[in-house]
Amino acid sequence: MANVAIVGAGFVADLYMRSLMTFPWITVVKAYDIDKRRLATFCNYWKVAAAADLAELLDGPEPADLILNLTNPSAHFQVSKSCLEAGRHVYSEKPLATTMANAIELHAAARNKGLMLASAPCSVLGQAAQTLWLALRRNEIGRPYLAYAELDDDLISRAPYKSWFSESGAPWPYRDEFDSGCTVEHAGYYLTWLMAMFGAVKKVIAASANMVGGGADSGALAPDFSTATMFFEGGTVARLTCSIVAPHNHRMQIIGEHGLLEVADCWDNVSRVRIRRRYQIRRRLINSPFTKQVRIFGTTHPKVSRRGAASMNFALGPVEMLKAMNERRPCRLSADFALHLNEVTLAIQNARDSAGVQVMRTSFPPMDPMPWAKGA
């Protein structure tokens, strides 16, 4: 059995609660939010005890084994810092921090206190990502040369986003989304997959821009479009595009010497992974119109039904941390991994049109595949 506590009872907290329910051995013992009305609604809906303040959540009776920092991005650093200073392991929503200086400070605090620190997204631990990685380890397409990944979500600034509510009634935090920008909010969903498969990013060449603006209520100037070419230490090169302008497209292709691997949507834990072979026919090189699905047989992880845009189990990251604590082993979502993800994400986000080549300073040890994906 394990206890977790939640800081931040907004829109995403409902997705975490629904996901945590797929692991009966986890209990959410407390929640806290600065908005008392939202906190009361959340706690009443999910039958969770409310903490009067952050100090009570961290130091009160029935202490949590892990704190989930689900606050707004601008609050991530200070909340995580307070939790680490109180001697608590922390799992943070993305990003770890909005500046690298703050992210480095959190990383150092966790290291100095011997605490675990990780950040979302955790879909890299899900079935689709692990299946894709298994196909690469099996050498299904030979050497992987390139990866093309898209994270486009249509013209969100013109969508009826004020009518979007979470399960317990929290409004979609559109101001935070527009202020943070789609790169900070979304790039990690494929960056984590690429990092697990190909290692650390050595350098980034990126450009980003604010094309539309954040909607009628927002003067946000965060980029709503970015594109980046990343050079990985494993030798693979990847191009990642993020936008809330272009039509919805979450596709990724990995192009290898013998064919392609394809995934339709990183926001779906069970998105199918397909191989498309390449053939020589007479004097032509043909990518087959037919594909073969790659499968992992046996039990993988609990699934959740689609809610809104995603069908992801948001608890896979916290569960990995809790199991690592119990088994006294390194966590797959390490603090080093989170710091590198933060650096690459901010390099893309802040590139605008003049950054040029950016050499990454951080790295991380290789990630171990999930046990159910190793010998599948």
N, C-alpha and C positions, 0 to 999 in steps of 0.2 A: 504494500500500500504506500501511496505517496500523496503529499499535500502540496497544492500550488495556490498562490494568491495572485489576483489580477489588479493591476493599476491601470485605470482607463476603461470605462464602461460604455464606450461609444459603439459605432457601427461594426467594427471588426471584432469586438469582444463577443458578439453573438456567434460569429463564425467559429471562434475558438471554443466557446461553450458547447456548441453542437458537435464539434470534433472531439473535444475531451470526453464527451459522453460515450464515445466508442471504445474508451479504455476504462472499464469499471473499477480498476484498481487506483484510479486517480480521483482525488476529492478536491474541489475548489473550496477552500476554507474561508476565504474573505475576498472582498473586492473594495476598491476605493476609487473615487472620481471627485474632482473638484466641483463638478456640477452635482449638487446634492439631489436635485429632482431626478436627473438621469440615473444617478446611482440607486436611488430608491426604486425606480421603475425596473432597472436591470436586476437588482437583487430580489425584488418581489417576483419577477418573471421566472428567474432561474433558481429561486430558493437558496440564495447564497447570503451569508452574513455580511453586513456592511461595516467597514472600518470608518471611524470618525475622521481619521487623518492618516497620512502616510506613516507616521511614527507608530501608530497603533497597529497598522497592517504589518509593519516590520518587526515590532518588538512585543506585541501582545501575546496572549495565550494561544496555544495551538499554532506554533510557528510553521511557516511554509517551507518545504524543501526547495522550492523554486519560485521566483517572482516572474510573472509575465508582464512586461512593460508594453502596454497596448495604448499608450497615450499618443497625442498628436506628434508629428515629427519634430517640431520645435522643442518639445519637452523631453524627447528621448534621452538626451545627454544628462540633464540634471536629475531626472528620475532614476536612471540607471546608476549614476554616480552615488546617489543617496542609498540605493539598495546595496551596492558594493561596499560602501563605507560601513553599512550595518552588518556586513558579513554574509550577505545573501547571494546565491547564484542567480544570474539574470538571463532571461531570454527576451530579447527586444524585437518589437516590430521593426521593419526597415524604415529608414536607414539606422545603422548603429548610432550615428551622429551626423549632423548636417555639415560639419567641417572636419577635416582630417585631424586638426589639432585636438579637438574634443574626442574624436574616435581613438586617437593614440593615448590620450589621458585615461580613457576607460579601459583600454587594453592593458595599460601599465598597472592600473589599480587592481584589476582582476588577477594579473600575474603576481603582484606583490602580496596579495592576500590569499593566494592559492584557490581562487574561485573560478567557476565556469562562467563564461560570457559568450553568448551566441546571438545571432540575429536571423530573422526571417529574410527571405522565404525558405521554407523547408521542403518544397516540392522535389528537390533533388533526391530526397529519401523516398520518394513515391515510386509507384509501379512503372509509370511511363519512363521516367528518367533512368531508373535502374535497368529497365529492359533495353533501352537504347545503349546504355553503357555496356551491358552484357554483349550485345551484338558487336560492338567495337572490340571488346576483349576476345571475342571468338574469331576476330579477323574476317567478319562476314563481307566487308567491302575492301579488304586490304588496307593499305595505308590511308588514313584520313587526311586529305589535303586542305579542304575548305569546309566551313560551316556558314550557312546563311540562315539568319534567324530574324523573324519579324514579331514585333509586339505593337501592332496598330489597333486602336480601339474606337475608330470612327470619330466623328466630329462631336466630341462630348460636350463642348461648350454650347452646342445648340440642342442638346438632348434635354428631356424633361427631368433633369436630375433632382429637382426639388421635390419630386414625388417618389424618390427612392428611399425606402426605409428598411432597417434591419428587422429581424424577427421580433425583437422586443420593442421596436418602435423608434430606434435611433435614426436620425436623418443621415443620409450619405454626406460625409464631411467635404463638400465640394470646395470650400475655401482652402482647406488644407491640401486637397488634391491639386488644385490649380497653383497654389503658392509653392508647393514642393516640386511639381513638374512630373511628367510621365516617366522620365528616365529614372529619377529617384524612386518612384512608386513601382515601376514595372521591370526595369532592366534586370534586376536580380533573378527573376524567374528563369531566364535562360543563362545569365552569367554563371549562376551556381552550377548548372548542368555542365557548362563548358569548362569551368574550373575543375570540377570533379574528374572529368574525362581527360582533359588535356594539360592540367597543371596550372601554375600561376601565369598571369599575363605579364609579359616582359615590357611591352610598350603598346601605347594606344595612339591612334590617329583619329581624331573625332571632330565633328562639327555639330552645333546645336543652334536652334533659333526659336523665337516666339513668333509664330505665324498668325495666330488668330486672336489671342488674348484669352483670359480666363472666364468669359461669360459676362452677363449683364451686371453682376454684383461684384466683380473682382477686377482689380487693376493689376493682377499678377503678371509678372514679366518672366516667370520661369519658362524654360524652353518647353514647347509643346511638340517639338520634333527634334530628334537627334539621330545621328548615324555614326557608327564607329567601326574602325578596322582594328582588330586586336591580334597581336602576335603572341602565341602561347609558348611556354618553355618546352612543351612536347613537340613543337614544330608546326602544329596546325595553325592556320589563320582563320579568323572568324569575322564576319560582318554582321553587326546587330543594328537594327533600326527600331526606334521607339517613336510613337506619335499618338496624339489624340486628335488627329486630323484625317488620316487616311482610313479607308474602310477596314473593318475588323479583319485581322489576319494574325494568327498566332503560330504560324507554320515554321518549322525548322527543317532544313536539309543538311546532311553531312555528305560531302562529295568525296568518294575514295577512288582508288585506282581500279576497282572492279565493279563499282556501282554506287548507289546512293542509299542512305537511310533517311526516312521521312517520318516526321511526327506532326500531327495536325494542330495540337493545342497543349501548351505547357500548363494551362490552368485546369486541365482535366487529368487527374491521377491515373486514369485508365485509358488515356488516349492511345490509340493503336500505333505501334511502331512497325514500319514496313520497309522491306528491302526492294529496291528496283535495280535489277541487274543491267549490265551494259554488254552489248554484243557487237561483233563485227559481222556484217552481212554484205557480202560482195565488197564493194568499195566504200561502204558507209559504216559509220559508228552509230549504233542505235541504243538509246535508253529504253528498255522494255516498257510497253504500255501496261504490263501486268506486274503486280507486286506480290510479295510473300510476307505474311505477318510474322513477326518475331514474338514469341510467347514465353512467359515464365509460368510454369505449371506449379501447382501447390499454393499454399497460403502465403500471401505477401503482407498486407496490412489492412486494417479496417477501412472501408470506403464510406464516404458521405454522399448524400444526394446533392444534386446541383441546386445551388441557391444563388440567384442572380447570375453573374457572369462566370462563376467558378464552380468546379466540382473537385475541391481539394480538401484533404484532411489537414487542417491547420495545426493539429496537435502533434504531428510527426516530429517536429523539432524539439518541443518540450519533452516528449516521450524519450527521444534519443538521449537528451541530457540526463533525465532521471535514471535511465537504464545504465548510462555510463557511470553515474555516481554509485549506483548499487553494485555494479560489476567491477568498480575500481579500474576503469580503463579510460583511455583518451576518448573524448567525444568527437564524433565525426564532424559536427558543426563546431569547430574549435574557435577560440578567440582570434587566432591567426587567420583563419578562413574568413571570419566576419570582417576583420580589419582590411584584408585584401579586397574583399567584395566592396567595402566602403570606398576604398581608394579608386578602384576602377570605375565604379558608378559615378563618383564625383568628377573624375577626369572627363567622362563623357558629358555629364550634365553641364559642367562649367566651361566646356570647350568653346562655345560660341563659334566664331569664324576665324579665330586667330591663334588657337592654342598650339598648333603644329604637333610635332612628335612629343609625347609625354612618356617618360620612362618611369615605370612603377618601382617603388622603393620597398614594398612589402612582399611577403611570400607566405607560404603555409606548407606543412607536411602533406604528403599524399593522403587522400581520403580513402578509406576502406569501403568497398561495396557492402550493401546490406547483406546479412547472412543468407537470406532467402534468395538472393540474386547471384551468389558466388558460384554455385555449382549447377544452376538451373539449365 
